[in-house]
Amino acid sequence: MSPIDTHLLNKYNVPIPRYTSYPTVPYWDNQIDANQWKSAFSLRFEECNENQGISLYIHLPFCESMCTFCGCNKRITTNHKVEDEYIDVVLKEWQLYRQQMTSTPLIREFHLGGGTPTFFSPENLHRLIQSILSDSQVAKEHEFSFEGHPNNTTYAHLKTLFDLGFNRVSFGMQDSNPEVQQVINRIQPQENVQQVVQWAREIGYESVNIDLVYGLPLQTIDRIEKTIQDAISLRPDRIAFYSYAHVPWTSRGQRLFDENDLPTASEKLTLYQLGRSLFLAQGYQDIGMDHFALPDDLMYKIKEQGTLHRNFMGYTVQQTGMVLGLGVSSISDVFYGFAQNKKTIHDYYEEIKQGKLAIFKGYFLTETDQAMRQYILDVACNGKTQFRPEDLPMLETYTFPYLAELEEDGLIQWDFQGLTLTSMGANFVRNVCKAFDLKLLSDEHATLKFSQAV
């Protein structure tokens, strides 16, 4: 990856989506017709289930303490009695969707996110997962994964989920320095991370991922290097190296930070480039945007085959064609449209208990939207894309002027057939994806909706 001069850094460090969907959430409709959504869901289910199967995401929102850097939807509590009711409601939501399915679902991808999934006891996780799997089929080649907090993930958590078919686990390490852990309110001894990784290996998980975050308050070159060396010493199969998204207008915990403690854009990029060089030196391969994997990991193999995919769960090796999201604030993607569940547990419970889907906002894609989404996926996953002739008139109006500027700055090579990222452009994947974001390009007032590109 080429060094970046200050001019390019300043020019392209602007608010831009992470492109886990297109159109992005701020451009969705604040109301969505439930009957239209059910029809779109049923149609896509029939298309996907017989062949590749479906993806399932369950949001488990509870955390015992608040990590102040976190932008996820979560509920802070130490009362574990909340587990039973939440599981009951999620299972009822599952049954509401089962009524829209014309055959037994074939689950190829399953992910538990949060919040803190390991807030729930192993017994309750077993009840949740087993209730769904007992009413489903599991694809022979599947990827079941969950996010584990090193402080509360037990051997029983790992063994219980492994026995249910889970084969990948992601541990949130974030930063291993006490000074940074203190300011983000996530005190997490490195011994805890080492222990859960060791347990996962002993039990037989195929892939272990470590999550790191760069750009946090009080991070320095020395501290990020220590964090990365601590992570590499565990030899995880995958490493997610996320850019801290400073969005205090939506994440209240981030308002507690002294913004003078945050690295500047230039300093933040230096942190990333150091991390990337250290990963590559230890044999990890750059997957894209924020992921690295060892050459024998399936994600790298899929990347090399050109079939890597990206959705709300990030980069994935599965392309089922649809994601069903269960739980508060979860997002479903059925290709023809998106729908998001209500964001508060009270509202979510109220809708599901009345026998109604809890969706409150979403978007149905036009043919143009579908084309732009594919271009964005191509760039994010493969670093290149080919233009369809029927899209050229529209691309000439919105996209090509932007591509010309990107090429002038050395980020891409392009012609009327398609484009390819340069090594310099790999630093600015989100900026290149923006070339196909017609919603954002045509919105003159699109400010403060997204985190900075760097």
GINOR-V553721 format. One record per pair of residues at least 12 apart in sequence whose C-alpha atoms are under 8 Angstrom apart, sorted by sequence separation. I is the first residue (numbers start at 1). J is the second residue. D is the distance in Angstrom with one decimal. If there is no record, write none. Layout:
i | j | d
I | J | D
I | J | D
This chain:
i | j | d
61 | 73 | 6.5
62 | 74 | 5.7
63 | 75 | 6.1
64 | 76 | 5.5
65 | 77 | 7.1
176 | 188 | 7.5
283 | 295 | 7.5
287 | 299 | 7.8
322 | 334 | 4.5
329 | 341 | 4.5
375 | 387 | 8.0
410 | 422 | 7.0
411 | 423 | 7.4
61 | 74 | 4.4
62 | 75 | 4.8
63 | 76 | 4.9
64 | 77 | 5.1
65 | 78 | 8.0
176 | 189 | 7.5
279 | 292 | 7.5
287 | 300 | 6.7
321 | 334 | 6.9
322 | 335 | 6.3
328 | 341 | 5.8
329 | 342 | 5.2
411 | 424 | 5.3
412 | 425 | 6.0
61 | 75 | 5.7
62 | 76 | 5.8
63 | 77 | 6.2
64 | 78 | 5.0
176 | 190 | 6.4
321 | 335 | 6.6
327 | 341 | 7.2
328 | 342 | 6.0
329 | 343 | 4.4
410 | 424 | 6.6
411 | 425 | 3.8
62 | 77 | 6.7
63 | 78 | 7.6
173 | 188 | 7.9
285 | 300 | 7.1
302 | 317 | 6.2
326 | 341 | 7.9
328 | 343 | 5.7
329 | 344 | 7.4
410 | 425 | 7.0
411 | 426 | 7.5
287 | 303 | 6.8
328 | 344 | 6.6
341 | 357 | 8.0
342 | 358 | 5.8
299 | 316 | 7.2
328 | 345 | 6.0
341 | 358 | 5.1
342 | 359 | 5.9
411 | 428 | 7.6
299 | 317 | 5.7
341 | 359 | 4.1
342 | 360 | 5.7
298 | 317 | 7.3
312 | 331 | 7.7
340 | 359 | 5.3
341 | 360 | 5.9
146 | 166 | 7.8
173 | 193 | 6.9
328 | 348 | 5.8
339 | 359 | 6.1
340 | 360 | 6.2
341 | 361 | 7.4
371 | 391 | 8.0
144 | 165 | 6.6
145 | 166 | 5.6
148 | 169 | 6.9
150 | 171 | 6.3
210 | 231 | 7.1
327 | 348 | 7.8
339 | 360 | 7.3
340 | 361 | 5.6
411 | 432 | 7.9
144 | 166 | 4.4
145 | 167 | 6.3
146 | 168 | 6.9
147 | 169 | 6.1
148 | 170 | 6.0
149 | 171 | 5.9
150 | 172 | 7.0
171 | 193 | 7.6
339 | 361 | 5.8
340 | 362 | 5.9
431 | 453 | 7.3
143 | 166 | 7.1
144 | 167 | 5.6
145 | 168 | 4.6
146 | 169 | 5.2
147 | 170 | 4.8
148 | 171 | 5.0
149 | 172 | 5.9
150 | 173 | 7.5
339 | 362 | 4.1
430 | 453 | 6.8
143 | 167 | 6.4
144 | 168 | 6.2
145 | 169 | 5.3
146 | 170 | 6.2
147 | 171 | 5.9
148 | 172 | 6.8
291 | 315 | 7.8
338 | 362 | 5.0
339 | 363 | 6.7
392 | 416 | 7.8
143 | 168 | 7.0
145 | 170 | 7.4
147 | 172 | 7.4
337 | 362 | 7.2
338 | 363 | 5.2
428 | 453 | 7.6
210 | 236 | 6.4
337 | 363 | 5.3
338 | 364 | 6.5
406 | 432 | 7.5
209 | 236 | 5.6
212 | 239 | 7.4
214 | 241 | 7.0
337 | 364 | 4.1
208 | 236 | 5.3
209 | 237 | 6.0
210 | 238 | 6.5
211 | 239 | 6.0
212 | 240 | 6.0
213 | 241 | 5.6
214 | 242 | 6.2
215 | 243 | 6.2
216 | 244 | 6.1
336 | 364 | 5.8
337 | 365 | 5.5
107 | 136 | 7.0
117 | 146 | 7.3
118 | 147 | 7.6
207 | 236 | 7.6
208 | 237 | 5.4
209 | 238 | 4.5
210 | 239 | 4.9
211 | 240 | 4.8
212 | 241 | 4.9
213 | 242 | 4.7
214 | 243 | 5.3
215 | 244 | 5.3
336 | 365 | 5.5
387 | 416 | 7.2
388 | 417 | 7.8
403 | 432 | 7.9
105 | 135 | 7.8
106 | 136 | 6.1
107 | 137 | 6.1
108 | 138 | 6.2
117 | 147 | 6.3
118 | 148 | 5.7
207 | 237 | 5.6
208 | 238 | 6.4
209 | 239 | 5.4
210 | 240 | 6.2
211 | 241 | 6.2
212 | 242 | 6.1
213 | 243 | 5.8
214 | 244 | 5.8
335 | 365 | 7.9
336 | 366 | 8.0
387 | 417 | 5.4
104 | 135 | 7.2
105 | 136 | 5.1
106 | 137 | 4.7
107 | 138 | 5.0
108 | 139 | 5.0
116 | 147 | 7.1
117 | 148 | 6.5
118 | 149 | 6.5
169 | 200 | 7.8
207 | 238 | 7.3
209 | 240 | 7.2
211 | 242 | 7.4
213 | 244 | 5.9
386 | 417 | 5.8
387 | 418 | 5.1
104 | 136 | 5.6
105 | 137 | 6.1
106 | 138 | 5.6
107 | 139 | 5.9
108 | 140 | 7.9
116 | 148 | 6.9
117 | 149 | 8.0
386 | 418 | 4.1
403 | 435 | 6.6
104 | 137 | 6.9
106 | 139 | 6.1
108 | 141 | 7.0
109 | 142 | 5.8
110 | 143 | 6.5
111 | 144 | 5.8
112 | 145 | 6.5
113 | 146 | 6.2
114 | 147 | 7.5
116 | 149 | 6.6
119 | 152 | 7.1
184 | 217 | 7.7
385 | 418 | 5.5
386 | 419 | 6.7
402 | 435 | 6.0
108 | 142 | 4.6
109 | 143 | 5.0
110 | 144 | 4.6
111 | 145 | 4.8
112 | 146 | 4.6
113 | 147 | 5.8
118 | 152 | 6.5
122 | 156 | 6.2
126 | 160 | 6.7
130 | 164 | 7.3
183 | 217 | 7.1
336 | 370 | 7.9
384 | 418 | 7.4
385 | 419 | 5.6
107 | 142 | 7.6
108 | 143 | 6.4
109 | 144 | 5.6
110 | 145 | 6.2
111 | 146 | 5.4
112 | 147 | 6.4
118 | 153 | 5.7
122 | 157 | 4.9
126 | 161 | 7.1
129 | 164 | 7.5
183 | 218 | 7.9
335 | 370 | 7.9
384 | 419 | 5.5
385 | 420 | 6.8
400 | 435 | 7.9
108 | 144 | 7.8
121 | 157 | 7.4
125 | 161 | 7.7
169 | 205 | 7.4
180 | 216 | 7.4
384 | 420 | 4.2
399 | 435 | 5.2
83 | 120 | 6.3
87 | 124 | 7.8
91 | 128 | 7.2
151 | 188 | 6.5
167 | 204 | 7.8
168 | 205 | 5.7
171 | 208 | 7.8
173 | 210 | 6.3
174 | 211 | 5.8
175 | 212 | 6.3
180 | 217 | 6.6
197 | 234 | 7.4
383 | 420 | 6.0
384 | 421 | 6.1
398 | 435 | 7.7
399 | 436 | 6.1
94 | 132 | 7.6
122 | 160 | 6.3
126 | 164 | 7.7
150 | 188 | 7.4
167 | 205 | 4.8
168 | 206 | 6.0
169 | 207 | 6.7
170 | 208 | 5.9
171 | 209 | 6.2
172 | 210 | 6.1
173 | 211 | 5.6
174 | 212 | 3.9
175 | 213 | 6.8
180 | 218 | 5.8
383 | 421 | 5.3
398 | 436 | 8.0
80 | 119 | 7.9
118 | 157 | 7.1
122 | 161 | 7.9
166 | 205 | 7.7
167 | 206 | 5.4
168 | 207 | 4.8
169 | 208 | 5.2
170 | 209 | 4.4
171 | 210 | 5.1
172 | 211 | 4.8
173 | 212 | 5.8
174 | 213 | 4.9
179 | 218 | 7.2
180 | 219 | 6.5
399 | 438 | 7.9
74 | 114 | 6.9
75 | 115 | 7.4
80 | 120 | 7.5
84 | 124 | 7.3
91 | 131 | 7.5
167 | 207 | 6.7
168 | 208 | 5.9
169 | 209 | 6.2
170 | 210 | 5.7
171 | 211 | 6.1
172 | 212 | 6.9
174 | 214 | 8.0
190 | 230 | 8.0
194 | 234 | 6.9
217 | 257 | 7.4
398 | 438 | 6.9
73 | 114 | 7.4
74 | 115 | 5.0
83 | 124 | 7.3
87 | 128 | 6.1
91 | 132 | 7.5
151 | 192 | 6.1
155 | 196 | 7.5
158 | 199 | 7.6
162 | 203 | 7.6
168 | 209 | 7.7
170 | 211 | 6.9
217 | 258 | 8.0
379 | 420 | 8.0
395 | 436 | 8.0
72 | 114 | 7.2
73 | 115 | 6.8
150 | 192 | 5.5
151 | 193 | 7.8
154 | 196 | 7.4
158 | 200 | 6.6
162 | 204 | 7.9
217 | 259 | 7.7
379 | 421 | 7.8
72 | 115 | 6.9
150 | 193 | 5.2
153 | 196 | 7.0
162 | 205 | 7.2
218 | 261 | 5.3
219 | 262 | 7.6
220 | 263 | 7.8
383 | 426 | 7.8
398 | 441 | 7.2
155 | 199 | 6.4
159 | 203 | 6.6
217 | 261 | 4.9
218 | 262 | 6.3
219 | 263 | 7.1
158 | 203 | 7.6
217 | 262 | 4.4
218 | 263 | 7.4
150 | 196 | 6.2
177 | 223 | 6.4
216 | 262 | 6.2
217 | 263 | 6.8
383 | 429 | 8.0
215 | 262 | 6.7
216 | 263 | 7.3
224 | 271 | 6.8
228 | 275 | 6.7
232 | 279 | 7.6
243 | 290 | 7.7
215 | 263 | 5.9
242 | 290 | 5.6
175 | 224 | 7.4
177 | 226 | 7.6
221 | 270 | 7.9
225 | 274 | 7.5
241 | 290 | 5.1
380 | 429 | 6.5
176 | 226 | 7.3
177 | 227 | 6.9
221 | 271 | 6.2
225 | 275 | 7.1
228 | 278 | 7.7
232 | 282 | 7.8
240 | 290 | 5.7
241 | 291 | 6.1
379 | 429 | 7.3
380 | 430 | 7.7
54 | 105 | 7.3
56 | 107 | 7.1
176 | 227 | 5.0
220 | 271 | 7.6
224 | 275 | 7.6
240 | 291 | 4.5
241 | 292 | 7.8
53 | 105 | 7.0
54 | 106 | 6.2
55 | 107 | 6.1
60 | 112 | 7.0
61 | 113 | 7.9
62 | 114 | 7.2
63 | 115 | 5.6
175 | 227 | 5.5
239 | 291 | 5.9
240 | 292 | 6.4
53 | 106 | 4.7
54 | 107 | 5.1
55 | 108 | 5.9
56 | 109 | 6.1
57 | 110 | 5.8
58 | 111 | 6.5
59 | 112 | 6.2
60 | 113 | 6.0
61 | 114 | 4.8
62 | 115 | 5.1
63 | 116 | 5.4
215 | 268 | 5.3
221 | 274 | 8.0
238 | 291 | 7.2
239 | 292 | 5.1
379 | 432 | 7.5
380 | 433 | 7.1
52 | 106 | 7.9
53 | 107 | 5.5
54 | 108 | 5.7
55 | 109 | 4.4
56 | 110 | 4.7
57 | 111 | 4.9
58 | 112 | 5.1
59 | 113 | 5.1
60 | 114 | 4.7
61 | 115 | 4.0
62 | 116 | 5.8
176 | 230 | 7.4
214 | 268 | 7.0
238 | 292 | 5.7
239 | 293 | 6.3
379 | 433 | 6.4
46 | 101 | 7.7
53 | 108 | 5.5
54 | 109 | 6.6
55 | 110 | 5.8
56 | 111 | 6.4
57 | 112 | 6.0
58 | 113 | 6.3
59 | 114 | 5.3
60 | 115 | 5.7
61 | 116 | 6.4
62 | 117 | 7.6
64 | 119 | 7.4
238 | 293 | 4.3
45 | 101 | 6.8
46 | 102 | 7.1
49 | 105 | 6.3
50 | 106 | 7.7
52 | 108 | 7.2
57 | 113 | 7.3
59 | 115 | 7.4
60 | 116 | 6.4
61 | 117 | 7.4
63 | 119 | 6.3
215 | 271 | 7.4
237 | 293 | 5.8
238 | 294 | 6.5
49 | 106 | 5.9
60 | 117 | 5.4
62 | 119 | 6.5
214 | 271 | 6.6
237 | 294 | 5.5
376 | 433 | 5.1
42 | 100 | 5.7
59 | 117 | 8.0
173 | 231 | 8.0
214 | 272 | 6.7
375 | 433 | 7.8
376 | 434 | 7.9
41 | 100 | 7.6
42 | 101 | 6.1
238 | 297 | 7.6
42 | 102 | 7.6
237 | 297 | 6.2
376 | 436 | 6.4
375 | 436 | 6.8
376 | 437 | 7.9
38 | 100 | 6.9
373 | 436 | 7.8
372 | 436 | 5.5
372 | 437 | 6.9
315 | 381 | 7.9
372 | 438 | 7.8
310 | 377 | 6.7
309 | 377 | 7.2
310 | 380 | 7.7
310 | 381 | 6.9
309 | 381 | 6.2
308 | 381 | 5.8
183 | 257 | 7.7
308 | 382 | 7.4
306 | 381 | 7.9
306 | 382 | 6.4
303 | 381 | 7.5
303 | 382 | 7.3
53 | 139 | 7.2
207 | 297 | 7.3
289 | 380 | 7.1
288 | 380 | 6.7
288 | 381 | 6.6
287 | 381 | 7.8
68 | 183 | 7.9
69 | 184 | 5.8
68 | 184 | 5.0
67 | 184 | 5.6
68 | 185 | 6.1
67 | 185 | 5.1
66 | 185 | 6.9
67 | 186 | 5.7
66 | 186 | 7.9
289 | 426 | 7.7
288 | 426 | 7.8
289 | 427 | 7.9
289 | 429 | 6.4
289 | 430 | 7.8
69 | 216 | 7.6
71 | 245 | 7.8
69 | 244 | 7.6
143 | 318 | 7.6
71 | 247 | 7.7
69 | 246 | 7.9
71 | 250 | 7.6
71 | 251 | 5.5
70 | 251 | 7.3
70 | 253 | 7.4
69 | 253 | 6.6
70 | 254 | 7.7
68 | 253 | 4.4
69 | 254 | 5.6
269 | 454 | 6.6
67 | 253 | 7.6
68 | 254 | 5.5
268 | 454 | 7.1
66 | 253 | 7.7
68 | 256 | 7.4
265 | 454 | 6.1
111 | 313 | 7.9
247 | 450 | 7.5
247 | 451 | 6.2
246 | 451 | 6.1
245 | 451 | 5.3
246 | 452 | 7.8
245 | 452 | 7.1
109 | 318 | 6.8
108 | 318 | 7.6
109 | 320 | 7.8
243 | 454 | 7.2
108 | 320 | 7.2
94 | 326 | 7.1
93 | 326 | 7.0
93 | 327 | 7.9
90 | 326 | 6.3
90 | 327 | 5.7
13 | 265 | 7.5
10 | 265 | 8.0
9 | 265 | 7.6
73 | 329 | 7.0
9 | 266 | 7.2
93 | 352 | 6.1
96 | 355 | 7.3
6 | 266 | 7.5
89 | 349 | 6.6
92 | 352 | 7.0
96 | 356 | 7.6
92 | 353 | 7.8
96 | 357 | 7.1
89 | 352 | 6.6
89 | 353 | 7.1
93 | 357 | 6.9
55 | 320 | 6.2
54 | 320 | 5.2
57 | 323 | 7.0
59 | 325 | 7.5
52 | 319 | 7.7
53 | 320 | 5.7
54 | 321 | 7.0
55 | 322 | 6.1
56 | 323 | 5.6
57 | 324 | 6.1
58 | 325 | 5.8
59 | 326 | 6.3
60 | 327 | 6.9
61 | 328 | 7.4
52 | 320 | 5.4
54 | 322 | 5.8
55 | 323 | 4.6
56 | 324 | 4.9
57 | 325 | 4.7
58 | 326 | 4.8
59 | 327 | 5.0
60 | 328 | 7.8
54 | 323 | 6.4
55 | 324 | 6.2
56 | 325 | 6.1
57 | 326 | 6.2
58 | 327 | 5.7
59 | 328 | 6.5
54 | 324 | 7.6
56 | 326 | 7.7
59 | 329 | 7.5
73 | 343 | 7.4
59 | 330 | 6.0
48 | 320 | 6.5
58 | 330 | 7.1
48 | 321 | 6.2
57 | 330 | 7.6
48 | 322 | 7.3
44 | 321 | 8.0
45 | 322 | 7.5
44 | 322 | 7.2
45 | 334 | 7.9
20 | 310 | 6.3
21 | 311 | 6.4
44 | 334 | 6.0
20 | 311 | 4.9
21 | 312 | 6.8
44 | 335 | 7.4
20 | 312 | 5.0
44 | 336 | 7.8
20 | 313 | 7.8
41 | 334 | 6.0
20 | 314 | 6.6
40 | 334 | 7.1
40 | 336 | 6.6
40 | 337 | 7.3
37 | 337 | 7.7
37 | 339 | 7.7
32 | 339 | 7.6
34 | 357 | 7.5
34 | 359 | 7.5
32 | 359 | 7.5
32 | 360 | 6.2
31 | 360 | 5.6
32 | 361 | 5.3
30 | 360 | 6.8
31 | 361 | 4.7
32 | 362 | 5.6
30 | 361 | 4.6
31 | 362 | 6.8
32 | 363 | 7.1
29 | 361 | 5.7
30 | 362 | 6.8
28 | 361 | 6.8
29 | 362 | 5.5
28 | 362 | 5.2
29 | 363 | 5.8
28 | 363 | 5.1
25 | 362 | 7.9
23 | 365 | 8.0
23 | 369 | 6.9
22 | 369 | 7.2
22 | 372 | 7.6
23 | 373 | 7.4
22 | 373 | 5.3
21 | 373 | 7.4
22 | 376 | 8.0
19 | 376 | 7.5
8 | 409 | 7.6
19 | 430 | 7.3
18 | 430 | 6.5
27 | 439 | 7.3
17 | 430 | 7.1
16 | 430 | 6.8
19 | 433 | 7.7
23 | 437 | 7.4
16 | 431 | 7.1
22 | 437 | 7.6
12 | 428 | 7.7
23 | 439 | 7.1
16 | 434 | 7.4
12 | 431 | 6.9
4 | 424 | 7.4
2 | 423 | 5.9
3 | 424 | 7.4
1 | 423 | 5.0
2 | 424 | 5.0
1 | 424 | 6.0
26 | 449 | 7.2
1 | 426 | 6.8
1 | 427 | 7.2
15 | 447 | 6.8
15 | 448 | 6.5
17 | 450 | 5.5
15 | 449 | 7.1
16 | 450 | 5.4
17 | 451 | 7.0
15 | 450 | 5.0
16 | 451 | 6.2
15 | 451 | 5.1
16 | 452 | 6.1
17 | 453 | 7.9
14 | 451 | 7.9
15 | 452 | 4.2
16 | 453 | 5.6
14 | 452 | 5.1
15 | 453 | 5.9
13 | 452 | 5.8
14 | 453 | 5.6
13 | 453 | 4.9
14 | 454 | 7.8
12 | 453 | 7.0
13 | 454 | 5.5
